[in-house]
């Protein structure tokens, strides 16, 4: 986040003896790279993900893309309308997400299903036949902590959650599978 204007400004006001910046994305193709290089002095060390996996600091990944046939008119509509119709309200797509989560949960895995919108999360939760919970920003703090703790301690095998809560920097031990049910702008 150091390339963000406010973050960069705060970094420049500090006068530490040494500064270290850590990132999982050492090079960006955007204009941010120039700002990052100027701020940090450039990359001094890089550790391949394979090494991090071997040391047990990073989870090995098995990424799968599941093609879903989309039917309907997709032109001349706002992104919000398209997202609602083809992601949130797409019954076939939601069933596929729920089925994948259930299949992995039945093998003993703890499955995190990520969505962008509350309505989408509720729709997927209704389709899941396994014990599941829903974590979102409208839950009270204690309920949210209890919901996440139940998942972390494997009392709940499937946790549907909004990306806003679990997008970055979240470490829930025991999570072995993520179903990214949210759609991206692309």
KOLFI-159014 format. One line per 10 residues: their letters; for each residue x, y, z of N, C-alpha, C, CB. Coordinates in pm, 1 decimal, always signed. Each point is the difference from the previous one (the first is absolute). Glycine has a CB too. Layout:
# residues N
a	X:Y:Z:X:Y:Z:X:Y:Z:X:Y:Z; ...
# end
This chain:
# residues 186
xxxxxxxxxx	+81.6:-121.2:+0.0:-81.6:+121.2:+0.0:+85.3:+126.6:+0.0:-177.8:-126.2:+120.5; +308.1:+110.0:-119.6:+88.1:+115.4:+11.6:-12.8:+97.6:-116.7:+154.8:-143.8:+127.6; -203.4:+98.2:-241.5:-14.5:+89.7:-115.1:-122.2:+91.0:+13.0:+112.2:-172.4:-141.6; -203.3:+140.4:+232.3:-117.6:+85.8:+20.9:+47.1:+135.1:+53.3:-149.8:-201.7:+45.8; +85.3:+306.9:-90.6:+44.7:+135.5:+32.2:+14.0:+23.8:+150.5:-110.6:+76.9:-208.8; +10.0:-112.6:+287.7:+6.6:+26.1:+144.8:+105.9:-86.3:+67.6:-242.5:+61.1:-2.3; +253.0:-186.3:-40.1:+99.2:-90.6:+58.6:+141.3:+47.7:-34.2:-163.2:-193.1:-16.4; +182.5:+230.7:-108.7:+131.0:+49.3:-44.4:+38.0:+126.3:+77.0:-38.8:-98.0:-229.3; -57.3:+187.5:+246.7:+24.1:+124.0:+73.6:+41.6:-29.5:+144.2:-167.3:+118.4:-146.1; +100.1:-213.2:+208.4:+33.6:-37.7:+138.0:+140.5:-60.6:+6.5:-244.6:-39.8:+49.2
xxxxxxxxxx	+279.3:-44.3:-146.6:+133.8:-61.3:-2.7:+108.9:+105.3:-13.9:-98.5:-206.1:-101.0; +72.4:+307.0:+20.2:+100.9:+103.8:-22.7:+20.1:+89.5:+121.9:-59.2:-4.6:-241.1; -39.1:+11.7:+328.7:+11.7:+80.8:+121.7:+82.1:-69.9:+108.0:-220.1:+102.8:-53.7; +229.0:-233.0:+45.0:+76.2:-76.0:+98.8:+149.1:+16.5:-26.0:-188.5:-166.0:+22.9; +266.0:+158.3:+81.9:+144.7:+6.5:-16.2:+66.6:-116.9:+73.6:-12.1:+252.1:-21.5; -22.9:-374.0:-17.8:+61.2:-115.5:+66.9:+143.3:-21.9:-47.4:-226.6:-104.5:+22.4; +301.8:+33.3:+57.3:+137.3:-33.8:-39.5:-2.7:-93.7:-121.1:+79.9:+27.6:+239.6; -172.1:-122.4:-238.3:-17.6:-92.4:-112.2:-148.3:-20.5:-25.2:+218.3:-115.2:+52.8; -253.0:+92.8:-176.8:-137.6:-31.2:-37.7:-0.6:-126.0:-84.6:-65.0:+244.1:+8.0; -28.4:-332.8:+18.1:-16.1:-120.5:-80.0:-144.6:-6.6:-45.1:+185.1:-121.5:+124.8
xxxxxxxxxx	-205.0:+96.1:-249.9:-133.4:-13.2:-56.0:-15.0:-142.8:-50.1:-10.0:+246.6:-64.6; -97.4:-309.6:+102.1:-25.5:-137.5:-40.6:-121.2:-2.6:-92.7:+98.5:-89.0:+216.5; -92.4:+4.3:-316.2:-110.6:-9.9:-93.6:-7.3:-140.2:-57.9:+21.7:+243.7:-53.9; -139.5:-283.8:+15.9:-17.1:-126.0:-72.4:+2.4:+26.2:-150.4:-134.8:-96.0:+191.4; +139.7:+223.2:-229.5:+2.8:+39.3:-141.0:+120.5:+91.8:-20.1:-254.9:-20.6:-22.9; +374.5:-37.0:+1.1:+120.3:+81.5:-7.0:+8.1:+92.5:-121.0:+109.6:-180.8:+121.6; -181.0:+150.7:-228.2:+1.1:+88.7:-116.1:-141.9:+18.6:-51.3:+233.2:-74.5:-60.4; -268.2:+199.3:+37.1:-131.7:+31.7:-53.5:+14.3:+57.4:-140.1:-88.9:+41.5:+232.1; -9.9:-65.3:-313.4:+3.4:+53.1:-135.4:-62.3:+139.5:-6.8:-10.2:-234.1:-88.3; -43.5:+282.3:+196.7:-64.0:+130.9:+0.9:+101.9:+109.1:+31.1:-216.5:-105.9:+71.1
xxxxxxxxxx	+168.8:+229.7:-71.9:+85.6:+114.2:+32.4:+46.7:-2.5:+145.6:-120.8:+132.5:-173.7; +56.5:-213.2:+257.2:+38.6:-10.7:+140.7:+144.4:-45.3:+16.6:-236.6:-51.0:+55.7; +289.1:-23.7:-153.1:+134.3:-56.0:+13.8:+104.4:+109.3:+16.2:-70.5:-195.9:-136.7; +56.6:+305.2:+64.5:+95.6:+110.4:+9.4:-2.4:+59.1:+140.9:-29.3:+50.3:-246.2; -90.2:-32.9:+301.1:-14.5:+54.7:+135.9:+62.0:-96.4:+100.7:-212.2:+121.9:-66.5; +183.6:-250.7:+50.9:+54.3:-99.7:+92.6:+152.3:-4.4:-6.1:-209.7:-133.9:-24.9; +266.7:+136.9:-94.5:+146.0:-2.1:-13.9:+62.6:+123.6:+63.6:-22.7:-132.4:-211.9; -39.2:+248.6:+190.3:+53.3:+123.8:+57.5:-7.9:-3.1:+153.0:-68.9:+125.2:-207.7; -38.7:-179.3:+260.2:-21.2:-4.1:+144.5:+89.9:-103.1:+68.2:-235.7:+72.3:-38.0; +249.3:-189.0:-25.2:+69.3:-111.2:+66.0:+145.7:-16.0:-42.2:-218.7:-111.5:+14.7
xxxxxxxxxx	+253.9:+167.0:-128.0:+135.5:-21.8:-51.0:+10.2:-125.5:-83.0:+87.9:+118.4:+196.8; -198.2:-185.2:-218.0:-1.7:-120.6:-82.3:+8.2:-127.2:+82.0:+104.9:+130.6:-180.2; -117.3:-241.6:+113.1:+0.1:-132.3:+63.6:+143.3:-37.9:+37.9:-205.5:-69.7:-132.8; +224.8:+29.9:+259.7:+132.0:-45.4:+43.5:+4.7:-152.2:+16.1:+33.4:+219.9:+115.7; -148.8:-280.9:-102.6:-5.2:-146.1:+11.8:-136.9:-48.3:-45.7:+165.9:+2.2:+192.2; -166.3:-119.2:-251.8:-124.3:-59.2:-46.6:+4.0:-148.7:+33.6:-24.9:+172.1:-187.3; -82.2:-223.3:+241.1:-7.3:-141.5:+37.2:-108.2:-65.2:-86.2:+77.3:+47.2:+240.4; -41.8:-146.7:-318.8:-99.7:-68.0:-83.7:-107.1:-67.9:+85.0:+175.1:-35.5:-175.5; -295.7:+31.9:+125.7:-110.0:-60.7:+75.4:+25.8:-147.0:+30.2:-156.2:+161.3:-107.1; +228.8:-230.2:+19.5:+33.2:-141.3:+24.0:+76.9:-15.6:+130.8:+5.7:-41.6:-248.3
xxxxxxxxxx	+87.3:+132.8:+274.7:+76.4:-5.4:+124.4:-89.9:+23.9:+120.9:+203.0:+79.2:-123.4; -294.5:+13.7:+110.9:-92.4:+29.0:+110.4:-91.8:-118.7:+27.1:+8.0:+244.1:-58.3; -49.8:-311.9:-46.1:-84.4:-119.3:+15.2:+79.1:-110.3:+70.0:-130.9:+60.6:-208.4; +257.0:-83.0:+164.7:+83.6:-103.8:+60.7:+25.6:+26.7:+147.7:+106.9:-37.1:-221.5; -96.8:+163.7:+260.3:+23.1:+36.1:+139.9:-127.8:+0.4:+83.4:+192.7:+135.4:-76.0; -306.9:-154.8:+11.1:-126.6:-2.7:+72.2:-57.0:+137.3:+30.5:+74.2:-211.6:+96.2; -25.2:+313.5:-163.9:-47.5:+136.6:+23.8:-109.4:+40.7:-98.0:+225.2:+57.2:+88.8; -240.4:-133.0:-193.7:-98.0:+28.8:-103.6:-67.1:-130.5:-39.2:+133.1:+199.4:-84.2; -260.2:-193.5:+58.6:-74.1:-120.0:-39.5:+21.9:-30.0:-147.3:-172.0:+46.8:+176.2; +188.2:-175.1:-208.3:+6.5:-34.8:-142.0:-137.6:+23.7:-63.1:+183.4:-172.4:+43.6
xxxxxxxxxx	-183.9:+209.2:-169.0:-125.6:+32.9:-67.3:-31.3:-98.5:-111.0:+36.8:+239.4:+54.7; -162.1:-268.7:-67.6:-52.7:-77.7:-111.0:-116.4:+82.8:-52.2:+72.2:-231.0:+95.5; -45.8:+317.4:-192.5:-101.1:+93.0:-48.6:-77.5:-64.8:-113.9:+142.1:+197.8:+67.8; -274.4:-190.7:-58.0:-86.8:-57.2:-102.8:-100.7:+106.0:-43.5:+27.8:-234.1:+95.7; -47.4:+244.0:-224.0:-103.1:+86.5:-55.3:-110.6:-89.6:-52.4:+167.1:+182.8:-60.3; -288.5:-156.6:+102.6:-112.6:-81.9:-41.7:-83.9:+81.6:-97.6:-1.1:-128.5:+220.2; -5.6:+86.0:-345.3:-79.4:+76.2:-97.3:-149.9:-16.1:+27.4:+182.8:-29.5:-171.5; -253.4:+139.8:+167.5:-144.9:+0.4:+18.1:-59.4:+66.7:-123.0:+16.6:+7.8:+255.9; -110.2:-74.0:-319.5:-64.3:+58.5:-117.0:-90.2:+115.2:+44.5:+8.6:-222.4:-122.4; +5.9:+332.6:+55.1:-81.2:+117.3:+31.5:-96.0:+24.3:-115.1:+185.0:+101.3:+141.0
xxxxxxxxxx	-312.5:-90.7:-108.7:-99.6:+29.0:-102.7:-70.5:+129.7:+35.4:-31.6:-246.0:-49.4; +1.4:+321.9:-52.6:-69.9:+126.8:+22.3:+73.2:+114.7:-65.5:-89.2:-87.6:+214.3; +22.1:+198.7:-224.7:+53.4:+119.9:-63.7:+96.0:+72.2:+93.1:-209.6:+21.6:-135.1; +333.6:-0.5:+89.9:+100.0:+62.8:+85.0:+45.8:+136.6:-50.3:+72.3:-226.9:+63.0; -134.0:+278.9:-165.8:+44.0:+127.9:-55.7:-85.1:+115.3:+51.2:+80.5:-119.5:-203.6; -20.3:+236.4:+202.5:-66.5:+125.9:+32.8:-72.2:-2.8:+135.7:-26.7:+37.1:-244.4; +92.7:-95.1:+342.6:-51.2:-0.2:+136.2:+113.2:+42.1:+92.8:-170.0:-182.5:-53.1; +134.1:+239.7:+166.0:+103.0:+42.3:+94.2:+66.7:-122.4:+61.4:-126.6:+213.0:+48.9; +247.8:-193.0:+0.9:+72.4:-108.2:+66.1:-81.1:-54.2:+117.9:+219.6:+103.2:-70.0; -281.8:-13.5:+145.9:-79.3:-43.0:+115.9:-112.5:-93.2:-42.5:+54.8:+214.8:+116.6
xxxxxxxxxx	-123.4:-181.3:-223.6:-109.0:-84.3:-50.5:+53.2:-134.2:-47.9:-127.9:+205.0:-66.2; +236.5:-201.5:-9.8:+59.8:-124.8:-48.8:+45.5:-88.1:+115.7:+73.1:+118.1:-208.3; -10.5:-58.2:+308.9:+49.2:-76.4:+114.5:-116.4:-67.2:+73.3:+195.1:+158.9:+23.1; -299.5:-83.3:+0.0:-117.3:-55.1:+70.0:-60.1:-116.1:-78.7:-46.6:+225.8:+101.1; +24.4:-204.4:-231.8:-66.7:-101.5:-81.6:+85.6:-124.4:-23.2:-124.2:+183.7:-109.6; +252.3:-164.3:+78.7:+82.4:-111.9:-44.1:+89.2:-59.5:+108.2:-4.7:+103.0:-221.4; +14.8:-37.2:+336.0:+78.3:-54.4:+111.4:-92.2:-29.7:+117.7:+204.6:+128.3:-75.3; -261.9:-24.8:+134.0:-80.1:-15.1:+121.9:-122.8:-87.8:-22.9:+79.2:+224.6:+74.2; -153.3:-200.0:-181.9:-126.1:-71.2:-24.4:+15.0:-119.5:-93.8:-116.7:+214.7:+36.7; +238.0:-253.2:-69.6:+24.4:-110.2:-92.0:-10.3:-132.3:+76.6:+149.7:+146.6:-144.8
xxxxxxxxxx	-266.0:-208.9:+136.1:-28.8:-121.6:+76.5:+98.8:-112.5:-32.4:-241.7:+65.8:+4.3; +272.2:-86.2:-131.4:+91.2:-107.8:-39.8:+138.6:+24.1:+58.6:-130.6:-35.1:-212.8; +177.4:+158.7:+203.6:+132.4:+36.3:+53.0:+3.2:-17.3:+151.7:+32.8:+163.3:-189.6; -138.8:-119.1:+256.8:-7.3:-12.7:+145.8:-5.8:-146.5:+43.0:-116.5:+221.5:+10.7; +43.8:-302.8:-84.1:-4.6:-143.8:+29.0:+138.1:-62.5:-16.1:-239.4:-8.3:-76.2; +311.4:+49.3:-25.4:+135.3:-51.6:-22.7:+90.7:+37.6:+117.7:-32.4:+17.7:-251.1; +24.1:+107.1:+296.3:+81.6:+44.2:+114.3:-34.9:-79.4:+124.8:+15.2:+230.0:-98.7; -145.0:-247.4:+124.6:-45.4:-75.1:+117.8:+43.5:-145.8:-8.5:-196.6:+154.5:+22.4; +184.0:-215.3:-140.0:+37.5:-139.7:-18.6:+149.4:-20.4:+21.8:-188.9:-27.2:-161.3; +270.8:+117.2:+106.3:+144.9:-10.4:+21.1:+33.6:+9.9:+147.8:+40.6:+99.5:-226.1
xxxxxxxxxx	-104.0:-6.0:+296.1:+25.7:+16.1:+143.3:-37.7:-127.3:+75.2:-40.6:+248.1:-18.9; -74.5:-303.3:-13.0:-45.9:-122.8:+66.9:+93.9:-117.3:-26.5:-235.6:+81.5:-19.7; +278.6:-96.7:-105.3:+88.8:-111.3:-34.4:+130.0:+7.0:+79.8:-99.5:-6.5:-230.4; +155.2:+124.3:+242.3:+124.8:+14.0:+75.5:-24.3:-17.4:+150.0:+88.3:+154.5:-177.4; -199.3:-104.8:+227.4:-31.0:-14.1:+142.6:-18.4:-147.5:+37.2:-108.9:+227.9:-1.3; +49.2:-305.2:-88.0:-22.3:-142.7:+27.0:+129.9:-79.3:+8.1:-218.4:+19.8:-115.4; +324.9:+33.5:+56.9:+129.6:-69.1:+8.1:+79.2:+45.8:+122.1:+2.9:-21.3:-249.9; -65.7:+104.8:+333.4:+64.8:+44.5:+123.2:+65.0:+136.6:-9.5:+37.4:-235.5:+49.8; -48.9:+299.9:-164.1:+60.5:+131.7:-15.5:-88.7:+108.2:+60.6:+114.7:-78.5:-208.3; -52.1:+189.5:+245.6:-71.7:+118.8:+44.4:-4.2:+95.7:-117.7:+71.9:-29.6:+243.7
xxxxxxxxxx	-192.0:+66.4:-286.6:-19.0:+72.5:-125.2:-50.2:+141.7:+26.3:-48.1:-216.7:-117.2; +121.0:+313.6:+63.6:-39.0:+140.1:+7.4:-56.6:+39.2:-135.9:+177.5:+52.5:+176.3; -303.5:-8.4:-179.1:-66.1:+42.5:-123.2:-10.0:+151.8:+3.5:-131.9:-218.3:-19.3; +195.8:+284.5:-76.4:+2.6:+146.2:-0.8:-99.8:+58.6:-99.1:+239.3:-9.2:+66.4; -314.3:+108.4:-19.4:-98.0:+72.1:-81.8:+18.6:+150.0:+22.3:-165.2:-194.0:+12.8; +108.8:+274.2:-100.9:+8.2:+145.0:+16.8:-120.1:+58.7:+72.0:+134.6:+7.2:-205.6; -251.0:-68.4:+186.1:-124.5:+59.2:+48.7:-73.6:-92.6:+96.6:-17.0:+127.2:-213.7; -51.9:-66.8:+308.8:-77.8:-76.5:+97.6:-101.0:-91.0:-68.8:+29.1:+185.3:+165.3; -101.6:-132.4:-262.8:-101.1:-78.6:-69.6:+62.2:-123.5:-64.6:-132.9:+208.9:-41.2; +250.0:-192.8:-15.7:+68.7:-112.6:-63.0:+37.0:-105.5:+104.5:+89.2:+153.9:-178.9
xxxxxxxxxx	-37.4:-108.4:+291.5:+35.8:-92.4:+106.8:-119.6:-77.5:+51.8:+184.3:+152.2:+61.4; -294.4:-81.8:-44.2:-122.9:-66.8:+48.0:-49.3:-103.9:-100.3:-62.0:+207.6:+126.6; +68.6:-173.8:-254.3:-44.6:-94.1:-103.5:+85.2:-127.9:+1.3:-78.9:+194.6:-140.8; +209.9:-179.7:+151.5:+87.7:-118.0:+3.0:-22.4:-79.1:+128.4:+171.1:+120.9:-140.3; -185.5:-51.6:+252.0:-22.1:-67.3:+127.8:-126.6:-86.2:-4.0:+116.8:+189.4:+117.3; -220.7:-141.2:-184.6:-125.1:-76.8:-12.8:+20.3:-128.0:-80.4:-128.7:+213.6:+14.2; +226.4:-214.7:-103.3:+24.8:-116.7:-85.7:+93.3:-102.8:+62.8:-35.7:+147.8:-194.1; +106.4:-109.3:+298.4:+95.5:-90.1:+64.8:-75.9:-92.6:+95.0:+186.1:+173.2:-18.2; -164.0:-303.8:+1.8:-67.1:-98.1:+84.8:+81.7:-38.4:+122.4:-112.8:-84.8:-202.0; +237.6:+126.9:+207.3:+86.6:-28.0:+114.2:-17.3:+108.5:+105.2:+165.1:-118.4:-149.1
xxxxxxxxxx	-107.7:+94.2:+268.3:+0.6:+101.2:+104.4:+84.8:+116.9:-46.7:-31.6:-174.3:+181.0; -28.6:+291.8:-189.9:+71.7:+116.9:-51.8:-41.7:+123.8:+78.5:+14.2:-104.1:-230.5; +68.7:+207.7:+220.9:-28.2:+127.6:+66.5:+31.2:+112.1:-97.7:+51.9:-96.2:+230.0; -99.0:+216.7:-197.7:+19.1:+116.2:-86.8:+60.8:+113.4:+81.2:-195.3:-68.9:-145.7; +312.7:+113.9:+105.1:+68.7:+110.7:+67.6:-6.1:+122.5:-90.5:+155.2:-159.8:+124.9; -206.4:+268.5:-70.6:-11.8:+123.6:-77.4:+4.5:+119.1:+94.3:-135.2:-117.8:-177.9; +147.5:+235.4:+121.0:+18.1:+121.7:+77.5:-117.6:+41.9:+84.9:+150.2:+66.7:-174.5; -268.0:-121.4:+150.6:-115.9:+35.9:+80.7:-12.7:-83.1:+127.2:-111.9:+68.5:-208.9; +198.0:-170.0:+221.7:+0.9:-77.2:+124.9:+64.8:+85.6:+108.6:+11.9:-222.3:-126.0; -60.8:+208.2:+246.6:+64.7:+67.2:+111.3:+139.2:-57.8:+21.6:-223.6:+45.3:+106.2
xxxxxxxxxx	+307.6:+28.9:-39.6:+139.1:-41.7:+19.8:+10.7:-137.7:+65.9:+62.7:+240.6:+18.7; -139.3:-262.7:+88.3:+6.4:-129.9:+70.4:-49.5:-113.8:-88.1:-33.5:+118.4:+217.5; -77.1:-94.1:-289.1:-52.6:-103.6:-89.2:+100.3:-32.5:-110.6:-234.3:+77.2:+49.3; +298.8:+24.9:-101.9:+99.7:-20.7:-104.0:+118.3:-80.3:+54.6:-70.4:+215.4:-110.9; +118.9:-178.0:+227.8:+112.2:-72.8:+60.6:-37.8:-145.2:+28.0:+82.4:+214.0:+102.2; -202.9:-237.1:-53.2:-45.2:-135.9:+28.9:-13.8:-81.3:-129.8:-120.9:+84.6:+205.9; +66.7:-22.0:-309.4:-17.1:-67.2:-128.8:+134.9:-41.4:-58.4:-209.3:+132.6:-40.1; +305.8:-42.0:+43.1:+133.7:-30.5:-51.7:+69.2:-104.9:+87.6:+16.6:+233.4:-95.1; -32.7:-222.6:+226.4:+60.8:-97.7:+91.5:-58.7:-139.5:-23.9:+36.9:+182.3:+171.5; -167.0:-192.6:-191.7:-62.7:-129.7:-28.4:+58.1:-62.3:-126.6:-210.5:+78.2:+112.2
xxxxxxxxxx	+235.4:+5.9:-212.0:+59.3:-47.9:-124.8:+145.9:-41.4:+22.8:-154.6:+150.5:-132.4; +229.6:-66.9:+201.2:+142.1:-28.1:+25.4:+17.3:-127.6:+82.4:+48.6:+246.3:-9.7; -142.5:-271.3:+100.8:+7.7:-119.0:+85.4:-75.7:-118.6:-59.3:+20.9:+150.2:+197.8; -63.5:-135.8:-323.7:-64.0:-106.5:-77.8:-135.1:-45.7:+52.8:+225.3:-70.9:-58.7; -291.4:+155.0:+133.8:-137.9:-31.4:+38.9:-93.9:+30.6:-116.2:+51.9:+49.7:+242.9; -8.3:+39.1:-330.6:-71.0:+31.0:-123.6:+97.5:-26.9:-113.7:-150.6:+176.2:+111.5; +109.1:-254.3:-209.2:+89.8:-37.9:-110.1:-0.8:+100.4:-114.7:-37.5:-236.7:+61.9; -74.4:+308.0:-79.0:-11.2:+94.8:-111.1:-31.8:+137.3:+56.9:-77.7:-182.0:-159.3; +157.8:+279.4:+120.6:-23.7:+137.7:+40.1:-16.1:+84.5:-125.5:+131.8:-30.9:+215.0; -252.4:+83.2:-233.1:-26.0:+95.6:-107.4:+32.2:+136.8:+59.3:-183.2:-145.3:-113.7
xxxxxxxxxx	+260.7:+225.8:+41.7:+41.9:+129.0:+55.0:+10.7:+104.6:-110.3:+123.7:-118.2:+183.7; -148.2:+243.1:-145.4:+15.3:+108.1:-96.4:+147.9:+32.6:-15.8:-227.4:+92.7:+59.9; +266.4:-64.4:-182.3:+138.7:+31.0:-32.4:+48.5:+120.4:+81.1:-33.4:-93.2:-232.0; -56.2:+187.8:+260.9:+38.3:+117.7:+76.4:+58.5:-34.9:+135.9:-177.2:+125.0:-117.9; +131.6:-233.8:+176.8:+53.3:-43.7:+129.8:+129.0:-79.8:-14.1:-232.3:-3.9:+87.4; +240.4:-77.3:-190.4:+110.4:-95.4:-11.4:+80.1:+15.7:-127.8:-132.9:-155.2:+135.9; +148.9:+275.0:-182.8:+69.6:+20.0:-127.2:+151.5:-11.1:+13.1:-187.1:+146.0:-70.4; +243.6:-89.9:+174.1:+145.7:+8.4:+6.7:+46.2:-7.1:+145.3:+4.3:+137.1:-211.7; +102.1:-209.0:+234.2:+60.5:-3.4:+132.4:-73.6:-83.9:+101.7:+85.2:+220.1:-50.4; -172.8:-307.8:+5.7:-74.6:-84.0:+92.6:+67.0:-136.0:+7.1:-215.7:+122.5:-50.3
xxxxxxxxxx	+231.3:-172.3:+170.8:+60.6:-130.2:+20.3:-91.4:-80.5:+90.6:+234.4:+92.8:-30.3; -313.8:-179.4:-30.3:-85.3:-89.6:+78.1:+61.5:-137.8:-12.6:-212.6:+139.7:-36.8; +280.1:-181.7:+143.0:+67.5:-130.0:-2.0:-99.2:-110.9:-33.2:+167.4:+82.9:+168.7; -121.0:-173.8:-249.3:-82.8:-114.0:-35.1:-78.0:+18.0:-128.6:-15.9:-46.2:+238.8; +12.2:+165.7:-293.8:-69.4:+19.3:-127.4:+77.4:-75.2:-106.8:-90.8:+227.6:+70.5; +24.8:-321.3:-135.2:+71.1:-80.1:-98.6:-52.8:+18.5:-141.6:+45.1:-162.9:+179.2; -157.5:+231.4:-192.8:-57.5:+19.3:-132.1:-74.4:+133.4:-3.5:-20.3:-250.6:-33.4; +38.8:+323.8:-74.9:-74.5:+124.5:-19.0:-76.2:-11.3:-131.2:+171.5:+136.6:+131.3; -300.7:-110.7:-125.0:-82.3:+8.4:-119.7:-27.7:+148.3:-20.5:-106.6:-233.1:+33.4; +164.2:+289.2:-138.1:-18.3:+142.1:-27.8:-124.8:+13.9:-85.8:+250.7:+48.2:+14.6
xxxxxx	-365.2:-30.3:+51.2:-128.2:+8.5:-68.8:-30.0:+140.4:-49.6:-80.4:-186.5:+140.7; +151.7:+284.7:-88.3:-17.7:+137.6:-45.6:+54.0:+10.9:-141.8:+17.7:+90.2:+237.0; -73.1:-1.0:-313.3:+49.5:+23.4:-135.5:+91.3:+120.0:-0.8:-207.2:-99.8:-97.8; +290.4:+106.1:-1.6:+88.7:+115.4:-14.7:-46.2:+81.4:-120.4:+195.4:-126.2:+104.1; -158.1:+251.1:-106.8:-45.2:+89.5:-106.3:+37.3:-52.6:-138.8:+21.9:+191.6:+159.0; +88.3:-261.1:-169.9:+41.6:-53.0:-130.7:-89.4:-115.6:-44.1:+235.9:+69.2:+49.4
# end
